[in-house]
Amino acid sequence: MKNKDNINPNYYKEGIQVTDFILSYNMEWCEGNIIKYVTRYKAKNGLEDLKKAKWYLEKLIEKTKGEK
């Protein structure tokens, strides 16, 4: 039987590995989480993951507004 990979499940390995993509663009915490949740929502938690991505996006928008 093949061991289950809880750290790098298949939904993170379609095409480019999500962590590699995030690191290659030097993304910060909120940016990386937005990418992570949008990438996996169909394969894992559906609407819950989209809501998490939205939460991080709203935090990033507020942070960006505060920098101006």
PyMOL Python script that loads the backbone (N, CA, C, O; Angstrom):
from pymol import cmd

cmd.read_pdbstr("""\
ATOM      1  N   MET A   1       0.843  -1.182   0.000  1.00  0.00           N
ATOM      2  CA  MET A   1       0.000   0.000   0.000  1.00  0.00           C
ATOM      3  C   MET A   1       0.888   1.246   0.000  1.00  0.00           C
ATOM      4  O   MET A   1       1.891   1.299   0.711  1.00  0.00           O
ATOM      5  N   LYS A   2       0.518   2.230  -0.790  1.00  0.00           N
ATOM      6  CA  LYS A   2       1.258   3.478  -0.877  1.00  0.00           C
ATOM      7  C   LYS A   2       0.940   4.351   0.336  1.00  0.00           C
ATOM      8  O   LYS A   2      -0.220   4.483   0.728  1.00  0.00           O
ATOM      9  N   ASN A   3       1.979   4.945   0.927  1.00  0.00           N
ATOM     10  CA  ASN A   3       1.782   5.827   2.077  1.00  0.00           C
ATOM     11  C   ASN A   3       1.143   7.139   1.656  1.00  0.00           C
ATOM     12  O   ASN A   3       1.467   7.688   0.603  1.00  0.00           O
ATOM     13  N   LYS A   4       0.241   7.632   2.476  1.00  0.00           N
ATOM     14  CA  LYS A   4      -0.408   8.916   2.245  1.00  0.00           C
ATOM     15  C   LYS A   4       0.556  10.035   2.634  1.00  0.00           C
ATOM     16  O   LYS A   4       1.151   9.994   3.710  1.00  0.00           O
ATOM     17  N   ASP A   5       0.709  11.019   1.778  1.00  0.00           N
ATOM     18  CA  ASP A   5       1.600  12.146   2.038  1.00  0.00           C
ATOM     19  C   ASP A   5       0.771  13.315   2.562  1.00  0.00           C
ATOM     20  O   ASP A   5       0.153  14.042   1.785  1.00  0.00           O
ATOM     21  N   ASN A   6       0.760  13.491   3.870  1.00  0.00           N
ATOM     22  CA  ASN A   6      -0.031  14.562   4.482  1.00  0.00           C
ATOM     23  C   ASN A   6       0.604  15.935   4.323  1.00  0.00           C
ATOM     24  O   ASN A   6      -0.078  16.948   4.477  1.00  0.00           O
ATOM     25  N   ILE A   7       1.878  15.986   4.022  1.00  0.00           N
ATOM     26  CA  ILE A   7       2.559  17.274   3.869  1.00  0.00           C
ATOM     27  C   ILE A   7       2.429  17.793   2.441  1.00  0.00           C
ATOM     28  O   ILE A   7       2.257  18.996   2.240  1.00  0.00           O
ATOM     29  N   ASN A   8       2.507  16.923   1.459  1.00  0.00           N
ATOM     30  CA  ASN A   8       2.413  17.311   0.050  1.00  0.00           C
ATOM     31  C   ASN A   8       1.349  16.486  -0.666  1.00  0.00           C
ATOM     32  O   ASN A   8       1.676  15.664  -1.522  1.00  0.00           O
ATOM     33  N   PRO A   9       0.071  16.699  -0.320  1.00  0.00           N
ATOM     34  CA  PRO A   9      -0.984  15.916  -0.969  1.00  0.00           C
ATOM     35  C   PRO A   9      -1.062  16.220  -2.473  1.00  0.00           C
ATOM     36  O   PRO A   9      -0.537  17.232  -2.939  1.00  0.00           O
ATOM     37  N   ASN A  10      -1.708  15.351  -3.204  1.00  0.00           N
ATOM     38  CA  ASN A  10      -1.769  15.471  -4.657  1.00  0.00           C
ATOM     39  C   ASN A  10      -2.338  16.797  -5.135  1.00  0.00           C
ATOM     40  O   ASN A  10      -1.917  17.298  -6.178  1.00  0.00           O
ATOM     41  N   TYR A  11      -3.279  17.379  -4.408  1.00  0.00           N
ATOM     42  CA  TYR A  11      -3.874  18.626  -4.896  1.00  0.00           C
ATOM     43  C   TYR A  11      -2.894  19.789  -4.855  1.00  0.00           C
ATOM     44  O   TYR A  11      -3.191  20.849  -5.405  1.00  0.00           O
ATOM     45  N   TYR A  12      -1.746  19.627  -4.227  1.00  0.00           N
ATOM     46  CA  TYR A  12      -0.700  20.652  -4.262  1.00  0.00           C
ATOM     47  C   TYR A  12       0.334  20.366  -5.343  1.00  0.00           C
ATOM     48  O   TYR A  12       1.257  21.161  -5.524  1.00  0.00           O
ATOM     49  N   LYS A  13       0.210  19.267  -6.061  1.00  0.00           N
ATOM     50  CA  LYS A  13       1.234  18.846  -7.006  1.00  0.00           C
ATOM     51  C   LYS A  13       0.771  18.876  -8.463  1.00  0.00           C
ATOM     52  O   LYS A  13       1.498  18.403  -9.336  1.00  0.00           O
ATOM     53  N   GLU A  14      -0.370  19.397  -8.743  1.00  0.00           N
ATOM     54  CA  GLU A  14      -0.847  19.479 -10.116  1.00  0.00           C
ATOM     55  C   GLU A  14      -0.071  20.574 -10.823  1.00  0.00           C
ATOM     56  O   GLU A  14      -0.164  21.741 -10.442  1.00  0.00           O
ATOM     57  N   GLY A  15       0.685  20.223 -11.834  1.00  0.00           N
ATOM     58  CA  GLY A  15       1.521  21.206 -12.514  1.00  0.00           C
ATOM     59  C   GLY A  15       2.705  21.561 -11.630  1.00  0.00           C
ATOM     60  O   GLY A  15       3.507  20.692 -11.289  1.00  0.00           O
ATOM     61  N   ILE A  16       2.821  22.820 -11.258  1.00  0.00           N
ATOM     62  CA  ILE A  16       3.894  23.268 -10.371  1.00  0.00           C
ATOM     63  C   ILE A  16       3.464  23.060  -8.915  1.00  0.00           C
ATOM     64  O   ILE A  16       2.290  23.220  -8.582  1.00  0.00           O
ATOM     65  N   GLN A  17       4.402  22.711  -8.067  1.00  0.00           N
ATOM     66  CA  GLN A  17       4.115  22.548  -6.642  1.00  0.00           C
ATOM     67  C   GLN A  17       3.814  23.928  -6.065  1.00  0.00           C
ATOM     68  O   GLN A  17       4.583  24.867  -6.269  1.00  0.00           O
ATOM     69  N   VAL A  18       2.713  24.054  -5.353  1.00  0.00           N
ATOM     70  CA  VAL A  18       2.231  25.350  -4.870  1.00  0.00           C
ATOM     71  C   VAL A  18       3.279  26.070  -4.004  1.00  0.00           C
ATOM     72  O   VAL A  18       3.488  27.273  -4.157  1.00  0.00           O
ATOM     73  N   THR A  19       3.927  25.343  -3.109  1.00  0.00           N
ATOM     74  CA  THR A  19       4.936  25.968  -2.254  1.00  0.00           C
ATOM     75  C   THR A  19       6.078  26.527  -3.087  1.00  0.00           C
ATOM     76  O   THR A  19       6.572  27.616  -2.799  1.00  0.00           O
ATOM     77  N   ASP A  20       6.504  25.806  -4.110  1.00  0.00           N
ATOM     78  CA  ASP A  20       7.572  26.303  -4.989  1.00  0.00           C
ATOM     79  C   ASP A  20       7.139  27.584  -5.696  1.00  0.00           C
ATOM     80  O   ASP A  20       7.931  28.516  -5.834  1.00  0.00           O
ATOM     81  N   PHE A  21       5.887  27.635  -6.143  1.00  0.00           N
ATOM     82  CA  PHE A  21       5.369  28.835  -6.797  1.00  0.00           C
ATOM     83  C   PHE A  21       5.388  30.018  -5.840  1.00  0.00           C
ATOM     84  O   PHE A  21       5.858  31.100  -6.193  1.00  0.00           O
ATOM     85  N   ILE A  22       4.879  29.815  -4.634  1.00  0.00           N
ATOM     86  CA  ILE A  22       4.823  30.888  -3.627  1.00  0.00           C
ATOM     87  C   ILE A  22       6.226  31.388  -3.313  1.00  0.00           C
ATOM     88  O   ILE A  22       6.454  32.597  -3.264  1.00  0.00           O
ATOM     89  N   LEU A  23       7.159  30.482  -3.102  1.00  0.00           N
ATOM     90  CA  LEU A  23       8.532  30.884  -2.781  1.00  0.00           C
ATOM     91  C   LEU A  23       9.216  31.565  -3.961  1.00  0.00           C
ATOM     92  O   LEU A  23       9.994  32.497  -3.759  1.00  0.00           O
ATOM     93  N   SER A  24       8.946  31.125  -5.185  1.00  0.00           N
ATOM     94  CA  SER A  24       9.601  31.712  -6.357  1.00  0.00           C
ATOM     95  C   SER A  24       9.186  33.165  -6.568  1.00  0.00           C
ATOM     96  O   SER A  24       9.919  33.935  -7.190  1.00  0.00           O
ATOM     97  N   TYR A  25       8.026  33.543  -6.059  1.00  0.00           N
ATOM     98  CA  TYR A  25       7.562  34.926  -6.159  1.00  0.00           C
ATOM     99  C   TYR A  25       7.771  35.710  -4.866  1.00  0.00           C
ATOM    100  O   TYR A  25       7.283  36.832  -4.729  1.00  0.00           O
ATOM    101  N   ASN A  26       8.494  35.120  -3.922  1.00  0.00           N
ATOM    102  CA  ASN A  26       8.787  35.784  -2.641  1.00  0.00           C
ATOM    103  C   ASN A  26       7.534  36.354  -1.986  1.00  0.00           C
ATOM    104  O   ASN A  26       7.536  37.484  -1.499  1.00  0.00           O
ATOM    105  N   MET A  27       6.467  35.564  -1.978  1.00  0.00           N
ATOM    106  CA  MET A  27       5.199  36.020  -1.421  1.00  0.00           C
ATOM    107  C   MET A  27       5.246  36.044   0.098  1.00  0.00           C
ATOM    108  O   MET A  27       5.919  35.234   0.736  1.00  0.00           O
ATOM    109  N   GLU A  28       4.517  36.990   0.651  1.00  0.00           N
ATOM    110  CA  GLU A  28       4.369  37.073   2.091  1.00  0.00           C
ATOM    111  C   GLU A  28       3.238  36.143   2.530  1.00  0.00           C
ATOM    112  O   GLU A  28       2.596  35.498   1.702  1.00  0.00           O
ATOM    113  N   TRP A  29       3.002  36.082   3.842  1.00  0.00           N
ATOM    114  CA  TRP A  29       2.057  35.140   4.449  1.00  0.00           C
ATOM    115  C   TRP A  29       0.664  35.203   3.815  1.00  0.00           C
ATOM    116  O   TRP A  29       0.143  34.180   3.370  1.00  0.00           O
ATOM    117  N   CYS A  30       0.066  36.376   3.771  1.00  0.00           N
ATOM    118  CA  CYS A  30      -1.297  36.502   3.234  1.00  0.00           C
ATOM    119  C   CYS A  30      -1.344  36.118   1.764  1.00  0.00           C
ATOM    120  O   CYS A  30      -2.252  35.404   1.339  1.00  0.00           O
ATOM    121  N   GLU A  31      -0.385  36.578   0.994  1.00  0.00           N
ATOM    122  CA  GLU A  31      -0.351  36.266  -0.436  1.00  0.00           C
ATOM    123  C   GLU A  31      -0.256  34.754  -0.664  1.00  0.00           C
ATOM    124  O   GLU A  31      -0.980  34.192  -1.487  1.00  0.00           O
ATOM    125  N   GLY A  32       0.632  34.119   0.064  1.00  0.00           N
ATOM    126  CA  GLY A  32       0.803  32.679  -0.075  1.00  0.00           C
ATOM    127  C   GLY A  32      -0.443  31.901   0.295  1.00  0.00           C
ATOM    128  O   GLY A  32      -0.798  30.928  -0.371  1.00  0.00           O
ATOM    129  N   ASN A  33      -1.106  32.331   1.360  1.00  0.00           N
ATOM    130  CA  ASN A  33      -2.327  31.637   1.775  1.00  0.00           C
ATOM    131  C   ASN A  33      -3.452  31.824   0.773  1.00  0.00           C
ATOM    132  O   ASN A  33      -4.250  30.909   0.569  1.00  0.00           O
ATOM    133  N   ILE A  34      -3.532  32.977   0.148  1.00  0.00           N
ATOM    134  CA  ILE A  34      -4.547  33.188  -0.892  1.00  0.00           C
ATOM    135  C   ILE A  34      -4.338  32.178  -2.014  1.00  0.00           C
ATOM    136  O   ILE A  34      -5.280  31.513  -2.446  1.00  0.00           O
ATOM    137  N   ILE A  35      -3.103  32.068  -2.481  1.00  0.00           N
ATOM    138  CA  ILE A  35      -2.780  31.116  -3.549  1.00  0.00           C
ATOM    139  C   ILE A  35      -3.084  29.690  -3.099  1.00  0.00           C
ATOM    140  O   ILE A  35      -3.693  28.919  -3.842  1.00  0.00           O
ATOM    141  N   LYS A  36      -2.662  29.336  -1.885  1.00  0.00           N
ATOM    142  CA  LYS A  36      -2.868  27.982  -1.364  1.00  0.00           C
ATOM    143  C   LYS A  36      -4.351  27.611  -1.345  1.00  0.00           C
ATOM    144  O   LYS A  36      -4.735  26.556  -1.850  1.00  0.00           O
ATOM    145  N   TYR A  37      -5.179  28.472  -0.766  1.00  0.00           N
ATOM    146  CA  TYR A  37      -6.593  28.124  -0.619  1.00  0.00           C
ATOM    147  C   TYR A  37      -7.332  28.113  -1.954  1.00  0.00           C
ATOM    148  O   TYR A  37      -8.200  27.266  -2.168  1.00  0.00           O
ATOM    149  N   VAL A  38      -7.006  29.032  -2.847  1.00  0.00           N
ATOM    150  CA  VAL A  38      -7.678  29.040  -4.150  1.00  0.00           C
ATOM    151  C   VAL A  38      -7.259  27.819  -4.968  1.00  0.00           C
ATOM    152  O   VAL A  38      -8.067  27.249  -5.701  1.00  0.00           O
ATOM    153  N   THR A  39      -6.003  27.426  -4.840  1.00  0.00           N
ATOM    154  CA  THR A  39      -5.499  26.279  -5.595  1.00  0.00           C
ATOM    155  C   THR A  39      -6.142  24.968  -5.161  1.00  0.00           C
ATOM    156  O   THR A  39      -6.399  24.103  -5.998  1.00  0.00           O
ATOM    157  N   ARG A  40      -6.402  24.808  -3.880  1.00  0.00           N
ATOM    158  CA  ARG A  40      -6.868  23.510  -3.383  1.00  0.00           C
ATOM    159  C   ARG A  40      -8.376  23.400  -3.172  1.00  0.00           C
ATOM    160  O   ARG A  40      -8.859  22.308  -2.870  1.00  0.00           O
ATOM    161  N   TYR A  41      -9.138  24.479  -3.319  1.00  0.00           N
ATOM    162  CA  TYR A  41     -10.543  24.457  -2.897  1.00  0.00           C
ATOM    163  C   TYR A  41     -11.375  23.359  -3.558  1.00  0.00           C
ATOM    164  O   TYR A  41     -12.245  22.778  -2.911  1.00  0.00           O
ATOM    165  N   LYS A  42     -11.126  23.068  -4.818  1.00  0.00           N
ATOM    166  CA  LYS A  42     -11.919  22.032  -5.512  1.00  0.00           C
ATOM    167  C   LYS A  42     -11.624  20.639  -4.974  1.00  0.00           C
ATOM    168  O   LYS A  42     -12.505  19.779  -4.955  1.00  0.00           O
ATOM    169  N   ALA A  43     -10.389  20.412  -4.538  1.00  0.00           N
ATOM    170  CA  ALA A  43      -9.975  19.079  -4.112  1.00  0.00           C
ATOM    171  C   ALA A  43     -10.100  18.858  -2.611  1.00  0.00           C
ATOM    172  O   ALA A  43     -10.035  17.719  -2.148  1.00  0.00           O
ATOM    173  N   LYS A  44     -10.279  19.938  -1.838  1.00  0.00           N
ATOM    174  CA  LYS A  44     -10.272  19.735  -0.397  1.00  0.00           C
ATOM    175  C   LYS A  44     -11.544  20.252   0.267  1.00  0.00           C
ATOM    176  O   LYS A  44     -12.453  19.464   0.528  1.00  0.00           O
ATOM    177  N   ASN A  45     -11.635  21.541   0.546  1.00  0.00           N
ATOM    178  CA  ASN A  45     -12.713  22.051   1.401  1.00  0.00           C
ATOM    179  C   ASN A  45     -13.721  22.957   0.715  1.00  0.00           C
ATOM    180  O   ASN A  45     -14.527  23.600   1.388  1.00  0.00           O
ATOM    181  N   GLY A  46     -13.693  23.020  -0.606  1.00  0.00           N
ATOM    182  CA  GLY A  46     -14.700  23.775  -1.350  1.00  0.00           C
ATOM    183  C   GLY A  46     -14.873  25.209  -0.886  1.00  0.00           C
ATOM    184  O   GLY A  46     -13.903  25.959  -0.783  1.00  0.00           O
ATOM    185  N   LEU A  47     -16.108  25.583  -0.608  1.00  0.00           N
ATOM    186  CA  LEU A  47     -16.455  26.945  -0.236  1.00  0.00           C
ATOM    187  C   LEU A  47     -15.677  27.427   0.989  1.00  0.00           C
ATOM    188  O   LEU A  47     -15.311  28.600   1.060  1.00  0.00           O
ATOM    189  N   GLU A  48     -15.420  26.552   1.943  1.00  0.00           N
ATOM    190  CA  GLU A  48     -14.660  26.939   3.136  1.00  0.00           C
ATOM    191  C   GLU A  48     -13.281  27.480   2.750  1.00  0.00           C
ATOM    192  O   GLU A  48     -12.841  28.484   3.309  1.00  0.00           O
ATOM    193  N   ASP A  49     -12.597  26.836   1.810  1.00  0.00           N
ATOM    194  CA  ASP A  49     -11.292  27.322   1.371  1.00  0.00           C
ATOM    195  C   ASP A  49     -11.410  28.651   0.636  1.00  0.00           C
ATOM    196  O   ASP A  49     -10.544  29.513   0.786  1.00  0.00           O
ATOM    197  N   LEU A  50     -12.456  28.833  -0.148  1.00  0.00           N
ATOM    198  CA  LEU A  50     -12.646  30.121  -0.824  1.00  0.00           C
ATOM    199  C   LEU A  50     -12.896  31.238   0.185  1.00  0.00           C
ATOM    200  O   LEU A  50     -12.427  32.360  -0.005  1.00  0.00           O
ATOM    201  N   LYS A  51     -13.622  30.945   1.243  1.00  0.00           N
ATOM    202  CA  LYS A  51     -13.847  31.941   2.292  1.00  0.00           C
ATOM    203  C   LYS A  51     -12.545  32.290   3.007  1.00  0.00           C
ATOM    204  O   LYS A  51     -12.318  33.446   3.365  1.00  0.00           O
ATOM    205  N   LYS A  52     -11.695  31.291   3.212  1.00  0.00           N
ATOM    206  CA  LYS A  52     -10.392  31.550   3.830  1.00  0.00           C
ATOM    207  C   LYS A  52      -9.543  32.428   2.914  1.00  0.00           C
ATOM    208  O   LYS A  52      -8.900  33.370   3.377  1.00  0.00           O
ATOM    209  N   ALA A  53      -9.538  32.124   1.620  1.00  0.00           N
ATOM    210  CA  ALA A  53      -8.792  32.944   0.662  1.00  0.00           C
ATOM    211  C   ALA A  53      -9.309  34.379   0.685  1.00  0.00           C
ATOM    212  O   ALA A  53      -8.524  35.326   0.642  1.00  0.00           O
ATOM    213  N   LYS A  54     -10.618  34.537   0.750  1.00  0.00           N
ATOM    214  CA  LYS A  54     -11.224  35.870   0.806  1.00  0.00           C
ATOM    215  C   LYS A  54     -10.800  36.605   2.069  1.00  0.00           C
ATOM    216  O   LYS A  54     -10.520  37.803   2.019  1.00  0.00           O
ATOM    217  N   TRP A  55     -10.748  35.909   3.199  1.00  0.00           N
ATOM    218  CA  TRP A  55     -10.344  36.520   4.468  1.00  0.00           C
ATOM    219  C   TRP A  55      -8.914  37.053   4.355  1.00  0.00           C
ATOM    220  O   TRP A  55      -8.633  38.182   4.759  1.00  0.00           O
ATOM    221  N   TYR A  56      -8.016  36.237   3.804  1.00  0.00           N
ATOM    222  CA  TYR A  56      -6.631  36.682   3.636  1.00  0.00           C
ATOM    223  C   TYR A  56      -6.529  37.815   2.626  1.00  0.00           C
ATOM    224  O   TYR A  56      -5.715  38.720   2.807  1.00  0.00           O
ATOM    225  N   LEU A  57      -7.330  37.789   1.571  1.00  0.00           N
ATOM    226  CA  LEU A  57      -7.331  38.864   0.589  1.00  0.00           C
ATOM    227  C   LEU A  57      -7.794  40.174   1.217  1.00  0.00           C
ATOM    228  O   LEU A  57      -7.217  41.229   0.957  1.00  0.00           O
ATOM    229  N   GLU A  58      -8.827  40.108   2.036  1.00  0.00           N
ATOM    230  CA  GLU A  58      -9.302  41.312   2.718  1.00  0.00           C
ATOM    231  C   GLU A  58      -8.233  41.869   3.660  1.00  0.00           C
ATOM    232  O   GLU A  58      -8.065  43.085   3.750  1.00  0.00           O
ATOM    233  N   LYS A  59      -7.508  40.994   4.362  1.00  0.00           N
ATOM    234  CA  LYS A  59      -6.403  41.435   5.231  1.00  0.00           C
ATOM    235  C   LYS A  59      -5.313  42.110   4.404  1.00  0.00           C
ATOM    236  O   LYS A  59      -4.767  43.137   4.808  1.00  0.00           O
ATOM    237  N   LEU A  60      -4.997  41.531   3.246  1.00  0.00           N
ATOM    238  CA  LEU A  60      -3.970  42.094   2.374  1.00  0.00           C
ATOM    239  C   LEU A  60      -4.402  43.456   1.825  1.00  0.00           C
ATOM    240  O   LEU A  60      -3.585  44.370   1.715  1.00  0.00           O
ATOM    241  N   ILE A  61      -5.672  43.590   1.484  1.00  0.00           N
ATOM    242  CA  ILE A  61      -6.193  44.872   1.005  1.00  0.00           C
ATOM    243  C   ILE A  61      -6.072  45.923   2.105  1.00  0.00           C
ATOM    244  O   ILE A  61      -5.625  47.040   1.840  1.00  0.00           O
ATOM    245  N   GLU A  62      -6.454  45.591   3.312  1.00  0.00           N
ATOM    246  CA  GLU A  62      -6.349  46.540   4.425  1.00  0.00           C
ATOM    247  C   GLU A  62      -4.893  46.932   4.683  1.00  0.00           C
ATOM    248  O   GLU A  62      -4.596  48.103   4.919  1.00  0.00           O
ATOM    249  N   LYS A  63      -4.004  45.967   4.640  1.00  0.00           N
ATOM    250  CA  LYS A  63      -2.575  46.241   4.832  1.00  0.00           C
ATOM    251  C   LYS A  63      -2.070  47.188   3.750  1.00  0.00           C
ATOM    252  O   LYS A  63      -1.329  48.130   4.032  1.00  0.00           O
ATOM    253  N   THR A  64      -2.477  46.931   2.512  1.00  0.00           N
ATOM    254  CA  THR A  64      -2.029  47.744   1.387  1.00  0.00           C
ATOM    255  C   THR A  64      -2.587  49.160   1.481  1.00  0.00           C
ATOM    256  O   THR A  64      -1.882  50.118   1.165  1.00  0.00           O
ATOM    257  N   LYS A  65      -3.832  49.309   1.907  1.00  0.00           N
ATOM    258  CA  LYS A  65      -4.419  50.636   2.107  1.00  0.00           C
ATOM    259  C   LYS A  65      -3.634  51.412   3.143  1.00  0.00           C
ATOM    260  O   LYS A  65      -3.417  52.614   2.989  1.00  0.00           O
ATOM    261  N   GLY A  66      -3.207  50.732   4.202  1.00  0.00           N
ATOM    262  CA  GLY A  66      -2.475  51.383   5.283  1.00  0.00           C
ATOM    263  C   GLY A  66      -1.079  51.806   4.891  1.00  0.00           C
ATOM    264  O   GLY A  66      -0.478  52.634   5.576  1.00  0.00           O
ATOM    265  N   GLU A  67      -0.544  51.265   3.813  1.00  0.00           N
ATOM    266  CA  GLU A  67       0.808  51.595   3.369  1.00  0.00           C
ATOM    267  C   GLU A  67       0.856  52.833   2.502  1.00  0.00           C
ATOM    268  O   GLU A  67       1.938  53.334   2.198  1.00  0.00           O
ATOM    269  N   LYS A  68      -0.300  53.336   2.098  1.00  0.00           N
ATOM    270  CA  LYS A  68      -0.334  54.518   1.196  1.00  0.00           C
ATOM    271  C   LYS A  68      -0.300  55.801   1.982  1.00  0.00           C
ATOM    272  O   LYS A  68      -0.321  56.884   1.398  1.00  0.00           O
TER     273      LYS A  68
END
""", "prot")
cmd.dss("prot")
cmd.show_as("cartoon", "prot")
cmd.util.cbc("prot")
cmd.orient("prot")
